[in-house]
Amino acid sequence: MSLWPRSDRPLRRALVKLACRLLGNDRAHFHSWLPSLTIVGRTQEHPGVVLFRRRKLLELAFIDALRLRASQRIVIVGSGPSINDADLSVLPPHSAILLNGAIHLIGAGVAEPLAVAIEDERFIWRHFDLVRDQLGPDTLLLLAPGVIRALCDIDPHWLPGRTVILIDDIRKPYGAARRSFDDLLDLDFAVLSLDERTGFSIDPDKGVFQGGSVAISALQFAIAAGAAEIGFVGVDIANADSPRFYEQDGAMAFSGIAGAEARILAHIALANAYAGQHGIRLVNHSTLSALASIGLPYQSLVDQSA
């Protein structure tokens, strides 16, 4: 039995989050790393070093670490109920980016993932045992600051020696105040919608737009990694209130995905438009996914070019 709480986060972390609200809306996101996590030396030439309680933990990596492993086809794998109908064994090694609970598939359909992406610390507090048991030392990790800090809170010996790329939120970046829309307009790597609500980053090393699902961040990394085709499987959105494939009906964790459906789809639609302009094809491999509503109709997971 796990010794760690299965709630969203421990009470002490909830109190830190509440306290950071006193810093104002522009700095409320500081709770993700305060008080114990620091990232130093992060520049255009260096991805930075993670310190936990003032001790060096690890050196971060840039997207080159992902690009070197990736092929022309990347499949983003979520944990929506439709994953039960997918035969992931057809995917070649180092082609799948697994999101959150999809790590349960390692060794049970996915032999060697390209990477694992987690940006919500609540998943770590609920499922650290799963993370510890499923992720080998060579697994490439895409992690948000709050996730890194939560992992260190639970077990500071787990992360050292691993390859970690930072998922930094462009709107609420590590160590800086929340950016305004005018600030975003000044960023040459940010593609923005006219309504100010949707964005896409062409340089994830400098940050990504988060939009209600880690699939959006993973998509920005996949495009920047040089993939010619990017697929989605288990990224259902439309039936996100159903149990994830690894959950029991009575033990579902809260998900905000269903309520954020329009926001998620708007971000993916913007990325799809950018991808199409640059010869990159986005496809949907889940029959029940809401991605069909934005022009990504269902296609078999079997690589038609194989």
Sine and cosine of phi, psi and omega as CSV:
sin_phi,cos_phi,sin_psi,cos_psi,sin_omega,cos_omega
0.00,0.00,0.67,-0.74,0.01,-1.00
-0.94,0.35,0.61,-0.79,0.06,-1.00
-1.00,0.07,-0.12,0.99,-0.11,-0.99
-0.99,-0.13,0.55,-0.83,-0.06,-1.00
-0.91,0.42,0.52,-0.85,-0.02,-1.00
-0.98,-0.19,0.17,0.98,0.08,-1.00
-0.98,0.18,0.04,-1.00,-0.05,-1.00
-0.84,0.54,-0.70,0.72,0.02,-1.00
-0.30,-0.95,0.41,-0.91,0.03,-1.00
-0.89,0.45,0.35,-0.94,-0.02,-1.00
-0.85,0.53,-0.65,0.76,-0.03,-1.00
-0.89,0.46,-0.56,0.83,0.04,-1.00
-0.96,0.28,-0.58,0.81,0.07,-1.00
-0.89,0.46,-0.59,0.81,0.02,-1.00
-0.93,0.36,-0.61,0.79,0.06,-1.00
-0.89,0.46,-0.69,0.73,0.01,-1.00
-0.88,0.48,-0.67,0.74,0.02,-1.00
-0.90,0.44,-0.67,0.74,-0.01,-1.00
-0.90,0.44,-0.60,0.80,-0.03,-1.00
-0.93,0.36,-0.32,0.95,0.09,-1.00
-0.90,0.43,-0.43,0.90,0.03,-1.00
-0.93,0.36,-0.28,0.96,0.04,-1.00
-0.97,0.25,-0.19,0.98,-0.03,-1.00
0.97,-0.24,0.32,-0.95,-0.06,-1.00
-0.87,0.49,-0.52,0.85,-0.04,-1.00
-0.95,0.32,-0.32,0.95,-0.06,-1.00
-0.80,-0.60,0.17,0.99,-0.03,-1.00
-0.88,0.47,-0.46,0.89,-0.02,-1.00
-0.95,0.30,-0.07,1.00,0.02,-1.00
-0.89,0.46,-0.29,0.96,0.01,-1.00
-0.88,0.48,-0.37,0.93,-0.05,-1.00
-0.87,0.49,-0.54,0.84,-0.04,-1.00
-0.88,-0.48,-0.35,0.94,0.00,-1.00
-0.96,0.27,0.52,-0.85,0.04,1.00
-0.99,-0.17,0.02,1.00,-0.27,-0.96
-0.93,-0.36,-0.24,0.97,-0.07,-1.00
-0.97,-0.24,0.69,-0.72,0.06,-1.00
-0.68,-0.73,0.65,-0.76,0.12,-0.99
-0.89,-0.45,0.87,-0.50,-0.09,-1.00
-0.88,-0.48,0.38,-0.92,0.11,-0.99
0.94,0.35,0.39,0.92,-0.02,-1.00
-1.00,0.08,0.92,-0.40,0.00,-1.00
-0.71,-0.70,-0.03,-1.00,0.05,-1.00
-0.91,0.41,-0.42,0.91,-0.03,-1.00
-0.99,-0.12,-0.29,0.96,-0.08,-1.00
-0.67,-0.74,0.75,-0.66,-0.07,-1.00
-0.96,0.28,-0.26,0.97,0.06,-1.00
0.96,-0.28,0.23,-0.97,-0.03,-1.00
-0.85,-0.53,0.71,-0.71,0.01,-1.00
-1.00,-0.05,0.81,-0.58,0.11,-0.99
-0.93,-0.37,0.69,-0.72,0.09,-1.00
-0.82,-0.57,0.87,-0.50,-0.10,-1.00
0.79,0.61,0.69,0.72,0.10,-1.00
0.95,0.31,0.12,0.99,0.03,-1.00
-0.95,-0.31,0.67,-0.74,0.01,-1.00
-0.90,0.44,0.78,-0.62,-0.04,-1.00
-0.97,-0.26,-0.78,0.63,0.00,-1.00
-0.24,-0.97,0.30,-0.95,0.12,-0.99
-0.99,-0.12,0.77,-0.64,0.02,-1.00
-0.95,0.30,0.24,-0.97,0.04,-1.00
-0.88,-0.48,0.38,-0.93,0.14,-0.99
-1.00,-0.03,0.06,-1.00,-0.04,-1.00
-0.89,0.45,-0.27,0.96,0.07,-1.00
-0.81,0.58,-0.55,0.84,0.01,-1.00
-0.90,0.44,-0.56,0.83,0.07,-1.00
-0.97,0.23,-0.68,0.74,-0.05,-1.00
-0.88,0.47,-0.59,0.81,-0.02,-1.00
-0.93,0.38,-0.46,0.89,-0.02,-1.00
-1.00,-0.03,-0.40,0.92,-0.17,-0.99
-0.98,0.19,0.47,-0.88,0.13,-0.99
-0.95,-0.32,-0.22,-0.97,-0.03,-1.00
-0.97,0.25,-0.20,0.98,0.01,-1.00
-0.83,-0.55,0.81,-0.58,0.07,-1.00
-0.82,-0.58,0.69,-0.72,0.06,-1.00
-0.88,-0.48,0.83,-0.56,0.02,-1.00
-1.00,0.00,0.87,-0.50,-0.16,-0.99
-0.93,-0.37,0.91,-0.41,0.08,-1.00
-0.99,-0.11,-0.10,-1.00,-0.05,-1.00
-0.90,-0.43,0.44,0.90,0.06,-1.00
-0.92,0.40,0.34,-0.94,-0.07,-1.00
-0.83,0.56,-0.47,0.88,-0.04,-1.00
-0.92,0.40,-0.23,0.97,0.01,-1.00
-0.89,0.46,-0.39,0.92,0.03,-1.00
-0.90,0.44,-0.37,0.93,-0.03,-1.00
-0.99,-0.12,0.05,1.00,-0.09,-1.00
-0.98,-0.20,0.68,-0.74,0.09,-1.00
-0.99,-0.15,1.00,0.02,-0.07,-1.00
-0.96,0.28,-0.16,0.99,0.00,-1.00
-0.91,0.41,-0.27,0.96,0.02,-1.00
-0.97,0.24,-0.22,0.98,-0.03,-1.00
-0.98,0.20,0.70,-0.71,0.07,-1.00
-0.95,0.32,0.34,-0.94,0.05,-1.00
-0.84,0.54,0.50,-0.86,0.06,-1.00
0.86,0.51,0.65,0.76,0.07,-1.00
-0.85,-0.53,-0.22,0.98,-0.10,-1.00
-0.95,-0.32,0.77,-0.64,0.22,-0.98
-0.99,-0.14,0.91,-0.41,-0.06,-1.00
-1.00,-0.03,0.71,-0.70,-0.03,-1.00
-0.96,-0.28,0.81,-0.59,0.12,-0.99
0.73,0.68,-0.86,-0.51,-0.11,-0.99
-0.91,0.42,-0.16,0.99,0.08,-1.00
-0.91,0.42,-0.22,0.98,0.08,-1.00
-0.89,0.46,-0.31,0.95,0.07,-1.00
-0.87,0.50,-0.35,0.94,-0.06,-1.00
-0.99,0.14,-0.19,0.98,0.00,-1.00
-0.90,0.43,0.84,-0.54,-0.05,-1.00
1.00,0.10,-0.06,1.00,0.01,-1.00
-0.70,-0.71,0.79,0.61,-0.03,-1.00
0.76,-0.65,-0.63,0.77,0.05,-1.00
-0.91,-0.42,0.92,-0.39,-0.05,-1.00
-0.98,0.21,-0.79,0.61,-0.05,-1.00
-0.70,-0.72,0.98,-0.21,0.01,-1.00
-0.94,0.34,0.41,-0.91,0.14,-0.99
-0.93,0.36,-0.70,0.72,-0.01,-1.00
-0.27,-0.96,0.21,-0.98,0.11,-0.99
-0.84,-0.55,0.73,-0.68,-0.03,-1.00
-0.86,-0.51,0.82,-0.57,0.03,-1.00
-0.66,-0.75,0.80,-0.60,0.01,-1.00
-0.81,-0.59,-0.01,1.00,0.00,-1.00
-0.92,-0.39,0.89,-0.45,-0.05,-1.00
-0.89,0.45,-0.38,0.92,-0.01,-1.00
-0.88,0.48,-0.54,0.84,0.05,-1.00
-0.89,0.46,-0.62,0.79,-0.01,-1.00
-0.91,0.41,-0.70,0.71,-0.02,-1.00
-0.91,0.42,-0.55,0.84,-0.01,-1.00
-0.99,0.16,-0.55,0.83,-0.23,-0.97
-0.74,-0.67,0.55,0.84,0.00,-1.00
-0.87,0.50,-0.59,0.80,0.02,-1.00
-0.85,0.53,-0.66,0.75,0.04,-1.00
-0.91,0.42,-0.70,0.72,0.04,-1.00
-0.86,0.51,-0.75,0.67,-0.03,-1.00
-0.88,0.47,-0.66,0.75,-0.10,-1.00
-0.98,0.19,-0.50,0.87,-0.13,-0.99
-1.00,-0.08,-0.46,0.89,-0.14,-0.99
-0.99,-0.17,0.93,-0.36,0.04,-1.00
-0.96,0.29,0.19,-0.98,-0.07,-1.00
-0.91,0.40,-0.31,0.95,-0.02,-1.00
-1.00,-0.09,-0.01,1.00,-0.01,-1.00
-0.94,0.34,0.81,-0.59,0.05,-1.00
-0.96,0.26,0.75,-0.66,-0.10,-0.99
-0.89,-0.45,0.75,-0.67,0.17,-0.98
-0.95,-0.32,0.94,-0.35,-0.17,-0.98
-0.74,-0.67,0.64,-0.77,0.12,-0.99
-0.98,0.18,0.35,-0.94,-0.02,-1.00
-0.81,0.58,-0.67,0.74,-0.01,-1.00
-0.90,0.43,-0.53,0.85,0.04,-1.00
-0.94,0.33,-0.68,0.73,0.05,-1.00
-0.86,0.51,-0.71,0.71,-0.01,-1.00
-0.91,0.41,-0.64,0.77,0.02,-1.00
-0.90,0.43,-0.67,0.74,0.05,-1.00
-0.86,0.51,-0.66,0.75,0.01,-1.00
-0.94,0.34,-0.59,0.80,0.05,-1.00
-0.86,0.51,-0.66,0.75,-0.06,-1.00
-0.98,0.19,-0.74,0.67,-0.03,-1.00
-0.48,-0.88,1.00,-0.09,-0.05,-1.00
-0.92,0.40,-0.13,0.99,0.00,-1.00
-1.00,-0.09,-0.05,1.00,-0.11,-0.99
-0.99,0.17,-0.64,0.77,-0.11,-0.99
-0.99,0.17,-0.60,0.80,-0.07,-1.00
-0.79,0.61,0.69,-0.73,0.00,-1.00
1.00,-0.02,-0.16,0.99,-0.01,-1.00
-1.00,-0.05,0.32,-0.95,0.04,-1.00
-1.00,-0.10,0.89,-0.45,-0.09,-1.00
-0.80,-0.61,0.80,-0.61,0.14,-0.99
-0.96,-0.27,0.73,-0.69,-0.06,-1.00
-0.98,0.20,0.76,-0.65,0.22,-0.98
-1.00,-0.05,0.98,-0.19,-0.03,-1.00
-0.96,-0.28,0.79,-0.62,-0.05,-1.00
-0.97,0.25,0.88,-0.48,-0.01,-1.00
-0.85,0.52,-0.68,0.74,-0.05,-1.00
-0.95,0.32,-0.57,0.82,-0.03,-1.00
-0.78,-0.63,0.96,0.29,-0.15,-0.99
-0.96,0.29,0.41,-0.91,0.06,-1.00
-0.85,0.52,0.74,-0.68,0.14,-0.99
0.96,0.28,0.11,0.99,-0.06,-1.00
-0.65,-0.76,0.33,-0.94,0.00,-1.00
-0.93,0.37,0.37,-0.93,0.05,-1.00
-0.85,0.52,0.68,-0.73,-0.02,-1.00
-0.99,0.10,0.61,-0.79,0.10,-0.99
-0.99,0.10,0.16,-0.99,0.04,-1.00
-0.88,0.48,-0.62,0.78,0.03,-1.00
-0.89,0.46,-0.61,0.80,0.07,-1.00
-0.88,0.48,-0.68,0.73,-0.02,-1.00
-0.91,0.42,-0.56,0.83,0.02,-1.00
-0.88,0.47,-0.43,0.90,-0.03,-1.00
-0.99,0.13,-0.10,0.99,-0.05,-1.00
-1.00,-0.01,0.89,-0.46,-0.07,-1.00
-0.96,0.28,-0.13,0.99,0.02,-1.00
-0.98,-0.22,0.08,1.00,-0.04,-1.00
-0.96,-0.27,0.80,-0.61,0.10,-0.99
-0.97,-0.23,0.83,-0.56,-0.15,-0.99
-0.86,-0.50,0.51,-0.86,0.14,-0.99
-1.00,0.08,0.29,-0.96,-0.05,-1.00
-0.94,0.33,-0.40,0.92,-0.05,-1.00
-1.00,0.06,0.08,1.00,0.07,-1.00
0.95,0.30,-0.04,1.00,-0.13,-0.99
-0.99,-0.14,-0.30,0.95,-0.14,-0.99
-0.83,-0.55,0.67,-0.75,0.00,-1.00
-0.53,-0.85,0.22,-0.97,-0.01,-1.00
-0.50,-0.87,0.70,-0.71,-0.02,-1.00
-0.96,-0.26,0.74,-0.67,0.08,-1.00
-1.00,-0.04,-0.03,1.00,0.02,-1.00
-0.65,-0.76,0.99,0.13,-0.05,-1.00
-0.87,0.49,-0.36,0.93,0.08,-1.00
-0.87,0.49,-0.41,0.91,0.01,-1.00
-0.99,-0.14,-0.03,1.00,0.02,-1.00
0.76,-0.65,0.37,-0.93,0.05,-1.00
-0.76,-0.65,0.36,-0.93,0.13,-0.99
-1.00,0.07,0.83,-0.56,0.10,-1.00
-1.00,-0.09,0.63,-0.77,-0.12,-0.99
-0.57,-0.82,0.61,0.80,0.08,-1.00
0.98,-0.20,-0.17,0.99,0.03,-1.00
-0.45,-0.89,0.66,-0.75,0.05,-1.00
-0.90,0.44,-0.29,0.96,0.06,-1.00
-0.86,0.51,-0.53,0.85,0.00,-1.00
-0.93,0.37,-0.68,0.73,0.05,-1.00
-0.91,0.42,-0.69,0.72,0.01,-1.00
-0.87,0.49,-0.60,0.80,0.01,-1.00
-0.89,0.46,-0.67,0.75,0.01,-1.00
-0.90,0.43,-0.63,0.78,0.07,-1.00
-0.92,0.40,-0.65,0.76,-0.03,-1.00
-0.90,0.43,-0.68,0.74,0.02,-1.00
-0.91,0.42,-0.69,0.72,0.00,-1.00
-0.92,0.38,-0.38,0.92,0.01,-1.00
-0.97,0.24,-0.17,0.99,0.09,-1.00
0.99,-0.15,0.26,0.96,0.00,-1.00
-0.93,0.37,0.59,-0.81,0.08,-1.00
-1.00,-0.03,-0.44,0.90,0.05,-1.00
-0.70,-0.72,0.74,-0.67,0.00,-1.00
-0.80,-0.60,0.86,-0.50,-0.02,-1.00
-0.95,-0.31,0.32,-0.95,0.07,-1.00
-0.83,-0.56,0.74,-0.67,0.13,-0.99
-0.64,-0.77,0.71,-0.71,-0.08,-1.00
0.96,0.27,0.14,0.99,0.10,-0.99
-0.99,-0.17,0.98,0.20,-0.23,-0.97
-0.99,0.12,-0.71,0.70,0.01,-1.00
0.91,0.42,-0.81,0.59,-0.07,-1.00
-0.90,0.43,-0.55,0.84,-0.01,-1.00
-0.89,-0.46,0.60,0.80,-0.09,-1.00
-0.93,0.37,-0.26,0.97,0.03,-1.00
-0.99,0.11,-0.09,1.00,0.10,-1.00
-0.99,0.17,0.36,-0.93,-0.02,-1.00
-0.87,0.49,0.65,-0.76,0.14,-0.99
-0.91,0.42,0.32,-0.95,-0.15,-0.99
-0.88,0.47,-0.41,0.91,-0.05,-1.00
-0.99,-0.14,0.07,1.00,-0.03,-1.00
-0.96,-0.29,0.47,-0.88,0.14,-0.99
-1.00,0.00,0.41,-0.91,-0.05,-1.00
-0.82,0.57,-0.58,0.81,-0.07,-1.00
-1.00,-0.01,0.04,1.00,-0.08,-1.00
-0.78,-0.63,0.63,0.78,-0.03,-1.00
-0.98,0.22,0.68,-0.73,0.14,-0.99
-1.00,0.06,0.55,-0.83,0.01,-1.00
-0.88,0.48,0.68,-0.73,0.09,-1.00
-0.79,-0.61,0.73,-0.69,0.06,-1.00
-1.00,-0.02,0.10,0.99,-0.12,-0.99
-0.91,0.42,-0.71,0.70,-0.04,-1.00
-0.86,0.50,-0.67,0.74,0.00,-1.00
-0.94,0.35,-0.38,0.93,-0.03,-1.00
-0.98,-0.21,0.33,0.94,-0.12,-0.99
-0.81,0.59,-0.75,0.66,-0.05,-1.00
-0.89,0.47,-0.65,0.76,0.00,-1.00
-0.90,0.43,-0.69,0.72,0.00,-1.00
-0.89,0.45,-0.74,0.67,-0.04,-1.00
-0.90,0.44,-0.58,0.82,0.02,-1.00
-0.90,0.43,-0.65,0.76,0.02,-1.00
-0.91,0.41,-0.68,0.73,-0.01,-1.00
-0.93,0.36,-0.59,0.81,0.04,-1.00
-0.89,0.45,-0.66,0.75,0.04,-1.00
-0.89,0.45,-0.69,0.72,0.04,-1.00
-0.90,0.44,-0.61,0.79,0.01,-1.00
-0.90,0.44,-0.65,0.76,0.04,-1.00
-0.89,0.46,-0.69,0.72,0.04,-1.00
-0.89,0.46,-0.71,0.70,-0.03,-1.00
-0.87,0.50,-0.70,0.72,0.00,-1.00
-0.87,0.49,-0.58,0.82,0.02,-1.00
-0.94,0.34,-0.29,0.96,-0.06,-1.00
-0.88,-0.48,0.38,0.93,0.11,-0.99
0.95,0.30,0.39,0.92,0.00,-1.00
-0.95,-0.32,0.74,-0.67,-0.08,-1.00
-0.97,-0.25,0.78,-0.62,0.10,-1.00
-0.97,-0.25,0.74,-0.67,-0.03,-1.00
-0.73,-0.68,0.39,-0.92,-0.03,-1.00
-0.90,-0.43,0.81,-0.59,-0.05,-1.00
-0.95,-0.31,0.20,0.98,-0.01,-1.00
-0.90,-0.44,0.81,-0.58,-0.07,-1.00
-0.91,0.41,-0.45,0.89,-0.07,-1.00
-0.99,-0.17,0.09,1.00,-0.12,-0.99
-0.96,0.28,0.61,-0.80,0.08,-1.00
-0.95,0.32,-0.11,0.99,0.03,-1.00
-0.88,0.48,-0.40,0.92,0.04,-1.00
-0.87,0.49,-0.47,0.88,-0.06,-1.00
-0.96,0.29,-0.22,0.97,0.03,-1.00
-0.91,-0.41,0.40,0.92,0.12,-0.99
1.00,-0.02,0.30,0.95,0.08,-1.00
-0.92,-0.40,0.98,0.21,-0.03,-1.00
-0.93,0.38,0.27,-0.96,-0.05,-1.00
-0.91,0.41,0.66,-0.75,0.15,-0.99
-0.65,-0.76,0.61,-0.79,0.01,-1.00
-0.83,0.56,0.58,-0.82,0.01,-1.00
-0.92,0.38,-0.38,0.92,0.03,-1.00
-0.89,0.46,0.79,-0.61,-0.03,-1.00
-0.91,0.40,0.92,-0.39,-0.06,-1.00
-0.93,0.37,-0.33,0.94,-0.02,-1.00
-1.00,0.05,-0.14,0.99,-0.06,-1.00
-0.96,0.29,0.00,0.00,0.00,0.00
